[in-house]
Amino acid sequence: MKVDTFVALSEAQKINFDPKTEDQKKLKEQTDQFEALLIKKVLDISIKREDSIFGKKDASSKIYNSMYNDTISRAMGGGFGFSQMLFDYLTQDSNISKKTS
């Protein structure tokens, strides 16, 4: 199975977001990492290679596949919209609690 990573990586770079405060920057990083974790889980399940680039299916092949999925998921984290939706929800909830205090 050949995976074209160029399209995925270029789409992930198109997202442009400018957090206003340091706390928002940290929160955005965390939501992007959470989205990357979800993407990695999906990739781990969906991309199961029958053939190995190392000739036989052993521990080295599993490690390589895991590292590949991890790299792709980190590059794509923040690009599917789940991260932004979670960020918006968490900041909205924070703004509401500040107004009621």
N, C-alpha and C positions, 0 to 999 in steps of 0.2 A: 504494500500500500504506500503510495507516494502522497505526502502531505505538502501542499503549497503554503508555506508559512509567510511568504511575502505579503499576501493580501491581509492576513490576520494582523500582522505586525503594523502594517501601514494604516489600517483602520483604527487600531488601538492608539496610534499617535495623533489622530485627528481631534481627539477630545481636548478641549481647552477650558480649563477651569481655574479661577483665581480666587482662592479663599481669602477672606478679609483679615482674619486674626490668626495668631499662632495656634490657638486651640483648634480652629477650623482646619488648618493645614494638617495637624496631627490626626484629627478625626477623619479627614479625607484619605490620608495615607492608610489608616486602619480599615476604612470601608473598602478601599481598593485592594488591600491584602486579603480581606475576607472574600471579596468577589473572586480573586485569583485562586483562593482555596477551593471555592465551589467549582470553578472552571477546571481545576486540576482533578478534582474527583470525577467530574464528567468525562474528562479526557482519559483518565485511568480506566474507566469502565468501557468507554466507547472505542478506544484505540488499543486493541489487543492484537499485537502482531504475531502472526504464525511463523514468519520467517525472521531470522536474526541477521543483523549486519556482521556479526562475529562468526557466522557459520553454524553455530549450534545454540540452542536455547538453554542458557545457563544463567548464573548469577550476574555475570557481566552484562548480559543482554537486558536483564531486569533493571539493573542499576542505570544503564544508559537510557532505557525507555522512561524510567521515572524522572531522571534529570531532564530529558527532553520535554516531557509533559510539564514539569515544574517551570522550565524556562518559558515555554509557550504561554502557560497560564499567567505568569507574572507579567509578561508583555501585554497580554490581553486584559488583565485586571483593570477595571475602571472603564472599559470600553463597551460593555454590554448594557449599561444603564442601571443594573441592580445596585451598584456602588453609589451612584448618584441618588437613586431613590431612597436608599438607606440613609445616606448623608442628609438629604432633605428632611426625612422623617425625624431623625435625631436632632437636627438643629431646630426644627419647628417645635418639637416637644420641649427643647431647652428654652426657646423664646417664650412659649406659653407659660412655663413655670416661673420665668423671671417676671412676667407681667402680673401674675397672680400673687407674687410675694410682696 
